[in-house]
Amino acid sequence: MGEHLSTLGRDDEAGPYLQKRIEMSTKIYEHTGTTAALRDLSVAYTNMGNHLAEIGRTADAGAYYQYCLDLDKRIYDQSGDVAAMKDMAISYYLVGDNLTDLGRTDEAGPYQYQSLHWYEQIYKQTGTERDLRNFSLSSGKVARHMKNIGRPDDAVAYLQQSVNLDEQRYSQGGSEQALSDLSDSHCNLADYLMTLDRPTDAWHYSQRFIETANELYGKTGDIDNLRQLALSYFRMGRNLTALGRPADAESYFSNALNWDEHIYNQTGTMHALWDLICAYDNFSDNRSELGLYNDARAYSRRAFELFQKYLAANPSEQEMYSYFYDKT
């Protein structure tokens, strides 16, 4: 009941029900002492932790996540099965993520590493695609932690591990989900290398991002994957510009613009309109890089026209007005 109320947005009503479930699960475990009852108690604590996190009581949520982790350790000691390992992997991640949210990043590290360790062990035992995916996602989360604590080389290594695991998944099964994850992994590593001012290293992953995005859109033909394809071409254009190759970047920016125009015409959403504004602005910058200043102003004017339409629906974006206006 408490979880259902939370999904309905009735958080104030959900809390008492979730607390009541903890009390009932505690009594059942005290009466039966079974591993199943202990697991049910652990789930009750996780649900309360999630509820508290959703309503902004982050520190309180952490206490429930920590208690859940302690219960999951006891469950694993009793059963030693894969289900218990999965529960521990999740609980270690929740505690680590909670500590990160509290600004206690250094303390979060050991929990993130333990979560990754357990996901790796789970995959070694089961060999399933689902568990390989969880292993890859966990590697990506540790990469994020490494970024937070200022260890870029380690972050790159974990992002590369995620790429490798997703390559393995796709080569084994070839599912659309595996291909989508692989495309995201290449995107993430290319992006991070660009933030480190390593465009030469990023180029390979930008190219692989385009290849996987093209393949994915070819398989599905849907708008979301066309958006991913447009993004991949924009990223390559940016990458080539950073390498001092604006002429080579031109066709990538142009293709991204054409696809974003198509997406907006198909959907008419504000998200698609914003992407189209950015695409015109990016192509304007490319025109300027090539010394084609009249062309650049024409694309800037179009970006400004579209931005005015966007602003009418999103007045909170007024601070961007001068950026687009000054480029016309």
Residue pairs with C-beta under 8 A, 6 or more apart in sequence:
1 17
2 14
2 15
2 16
2 17
2 18
2 20
2 21
2 47
2 48
2 51
3 14
3 18
3 47
5 11
5 13
5 14
5 17
6 14
6 50
6 51
6 54
11 51
11 54
11 55
14 51
15 48
15 51
18 44
18 47
18 48
18 51
19 48
21 44
21 47
22 41
22 44
22 45
22 48
25 37
25 40
25 41
25 43
25 44
26 41
28 37
28 40
28 41
29 37
29 38
29 40
29 41
35 75
35 78
35 79
38 71
38 74
38 75
38 78
39 75
39 83
39 84
39 87
41 71
42 68
42 71
42 72
42 75
42 87
42 91
45 64
45 65
45 67
45 68
45 71
46 64
46 65
46 68
46 90
46 91
46 94
48 64
49 61
49 62
49 64
49 65
49 68
49 94
49 98
50 61
51 61
52 58
52 60
52 61
52 64
53 61
53 98
53 101
58 98
58 101
58 102
59 102
61 98
62 95
62 98
62 99
62 102
65 91
65 94
65 95
65 98
66 95
68 91
68 94
69 88
69 91
69 92
69 94
69 95
72 84
72 87
72 88
72 91
73 88
75 84
75 87
76 84
76 85
76 87
76 88
78 84
82 122
82 125
82 126
85 118
85 121
85 122
85 125
86 118
86 122
88 114
88 118
89 115
89 118
89 119
89 122
89 134
89 138
90 115
92 111
92 112
92 114
92 115
92 118
93 111
93 112
93 115
93 138
93 141
95 108
95 111
96 108
96 109
96 110
96 111
96 112
96 115
96 145
97 108
97 141
99 105
99 107
99 108
99 111
100 108
100 145
100 148
105 145
105 148
105 149
106 149
108 145
109 145
109 149
112 141
112 142
112 145
113 142
115 138
115 141
116 135
116 138
116 139
116 141
116 142
119 131
119 134
119 135
119 138
120 135
120 138
122 131
122 134
122 135
123 131
123 132
123 134
123 135
129 169
129 172
129 173
129 175
129 178
132 165
132 168
132 169
133 169
133 177
133 178
133 181
135 165
136 161
136 162
136 165
136 166
136 169
136 181
136 185
137 162
139 158
139 159
139 161
139 162
139 165
140 158
140 159
140 162
140 185
140 188
142 158
143 154
143 155
143 156
143 158
143 159
143 162
143 188
143 192
144 155
146 152
146 154
146 155
146 158
147 155
147 192
152 192
152 196
155 192
156 189
156 192
156 193
156 196
159 185
159 188
159 189
159 192
160 189
162 185
162 188
162 189
163 182
163 185
163 186
163 189
163 205
166 178
166 181
166 182
166 185
167 182
169 175
169 178
169 181
169 182
170 178
170 179
170 181
170 182
176 216
176 219
176 220
179 212
179 215
179 216
179 219
180 216
180 225
180 228
182 212
183 209
183 212
183 213
183 216
183 228
183 232
186 205
186 206
186 208
186 209
186 212
187 205
187 209
187 231
187 232
187 235
189 202
189 205
190 202
190 205
190 206
190 209
190 235
190 239
191 202
191 235
193 199
193 201
193 202
193 205
194 202
194 238
194 239
194 242
199 239
199 242
199 243
200 243
202 239
202 242
203 239
203 240
203 243
206 232
206 235
206 236
206 239
207 236
209 232
209 235
209 236
210 229
210 232
210 233
210 236
212 232
213 225
213 228
213 229
213 231
213 232
214 229
214 232
216 225
216 228
216 229
217 225
217 226
217 228
217 229
223 263
223 266
223 267
226 259
226 262
226 263
227 259
227 263
227 272
227 275
229 259
230 255
230 256
230 259
230 260
230 263
230 275
230 279
231 256
233 252
233 253
233 255
233 256
233 259
234 252
234 253
234 256
234 279
234 282
236 249
236 252
237 249
237 250
237 252
237 253
237 256
237 282
237 286
238 249
238 282
239 249
240 246
240 248
240 249
240 252
241 249
241 286
241 289
246 286
246 289
246 290
247 290
249 286
249 289
250 286
250 290
253 279
253 282
253 283
253 286
254 283
256 279
256 282
257 276
257 279
257 280
257 282
257 283
260 272
260 275
260 276
260 278
260 279
261 276
261 279
263 272
263 275
263 276
264 272
264 273
264 275
264 276
266 272
270 310
270 313
270 314
273 306
273 309
273 310
274 310
276 306
277 303
277 306
277 307
277 310
277 324
278 303
280 299
280 300
280 302
280 303
280 306
281 299
281 300
281 303
281 324
281 327
283 299
284 295
284 296
284 297
284 299
284 300
284 303
284 327
285 296
287 293
287 295
287 296
287 299
288 296
297 327
297 328
300 324
300 327
300 328
301 328
303 324
303 327
304 324
304 325
304 327
304 328
307 320
307 321
307 324
310 317
311 317
311 318
311 320
311 321
